[in-house]
Amino acid sequence: MKYLVGLLLLAPLSVMALEVPIEGTVQSRCVIETDTPGVYGNPNAYTLTTSPTDGGVVPIVRFDVTLADAYKAKITHPTSFSASPTLNDTQTWTGSTEVSSMSDAGMSGYEAAKVEYGSSTEFDLTVAGSTWFKTSSSATNGGDKAFPGGTYRAVVEAECIAK
């Protein structure tokens, strides 16, 4: 018996290990929807703009948040065309984003508290509900040269970022 215990102590021990996965799915409590698609007006040969006074339509995006103070809205106005005829010059881009309307009076401070940098604007979504944001966009062809005929497309990027 003594020898058996000694042999067991000298024998290599085998260790078994097992990894057990744990999974879960998180459903975002922030949904982004296009409310109004934008349209470029062409008030002169070298400008495309979403300004209604120039024949354009300002795009509007809606953020629906069911969990207060958990998300930020980040909206970026275009700085290039995603599709266009061949352009032989450089375009100058301008744009801005602002609150268009809201479902709750508690959201009234969003516009004053927005943070702008580069072509992006961030809004802290501190109240549950729906907020509509409008984003203006304008492109001017370099040297006041005419834009060639064709279809032009640009994209407003809207993101819901968890805090």
N, C-alpha and C positions, 0 to 999 in steps of 0.2 A: 504494500500500500504506500509506503514511504517513497519507494522508487517511482511509482505511478504519479504521485503528486509532483515529484521532481521533474519527471519527463513533461508533464503538463506545463510546468513553469518555464521550461526551456523551449517548448514548442511555440512557433510563431502564432500570434493571435491574429485572426482575421476579423476585420471590422467591416461592417456593412453600413452603407449610407444610402440615403434616398432623398431626392429633392421632390417636394410636393408643391406643385404650382397653385397659386391663388390668382384668380382672375376676377375682373369686375368691369362693368361698362358704365361710363359716366355720360349722362345725357346733358348736353349743354343747356343752360337756363337762359341763353341769349340766342336769339334767332334774328337773322338779317334778311330783309326782303326788299326787292326793288319795288318802290311805289310808283315812280314815274321815270321812264327811260329818258335820257337826254337826247337832244337834237341840236346839231350845229346850224346856226344861221350864218349867212355869208353877206354881211352888210356892204362889203367892198371886195375887190379882187384879191386882197392879200390878208384878210382876216376871217377866221372862223370863231364863232362865239355862241355860248348857250344863252346869252342875254335875250329875254323875250322882246325887248325893244328893237332887236336886230334880227328877229325872225327865229330865234333859237328857243329851246325848251330846257330849263334847268333840271338836271336829274335829281330825284329825291329818293333817299333810301330810308327804310324804317328799321329801327332796332327794337325788338320786343324782349324785355328782361323780366324774368319772374323771380329773381333773387337780387335784392337791393345790395348795392355796394360790393359787388363781387366781380364786376367787369368794367373795362374801359372800351369805348368805341374809338377806333383809329380809322380815319378816312383820309385817303390820299388822292388829290386831284391829278389829272394826267400831266405828264411832262414829255410825252411823245405819242405818236399815232401807233395804234396796234395794227392798223391796215390803212393804206393810202396809195394813191398813184406814186410813181417815182418822183421824189422831190430833189431838186438840185441845189437847194439852199438850206440854211439853218432856220428853225422856227424858234420864236420866243414864246414861252408859255407863261400864263398867269392863271390863278384860280384861288378859290377860297371856299371854306365850308362853314355853314352856320346852322343853328337850330331853326327849323322851319315851323314845327308845331310839336305839342307834347300832350300826353294823356293825363298828366298830373301837375298841379300847380307847384309841387315840390321840385319840379325839374327846371323851374324858372332861372336858376342860377347857372345852368349848364353853359350858356353862351358866355357869360362873364368869366367863368373859370376855365375855359378851353385853353389848351396849350398848342401853339403853332410852331412848327419847325420844318424847314425845307418845304416840301409840298404836302406835308401831313398835318392833320389836326386831330388832337385827342380830347375826348370828353369823358369825364369820370361819371359813370352811370350809377349814381347813388340812390336812385329811387326805382322801385319796380314799376313797370308799365311800358308804354310805347313812346318812342321819340323819333321824329322825322327830321332828317338832316338834308339840306340842299347844298349842292356843290357846283359852283360856277366854274367854267373853263373857257379859256380863250387862247388861240394860237395865231400868231402873226408871222407871215412868211418873211424871211430875211430880205432887207433892202427894199421893202414895200413891193416885192415882185408878186405877180398873180399866182395863186394856187392853180395847178393844172386841174382840169375837169376830172371828176371821178368821185368815188365814194370814200369818205374819210371816217375812221373809227378810232376812238380813244376810250380808255377804261378808267372809271373811278373805282378805286380799291377800297372796300369796306371790310374791316376786321373787328371781331369781338375778342378782346384779350382778357383772359382771366387774371385777376389781381392776386 
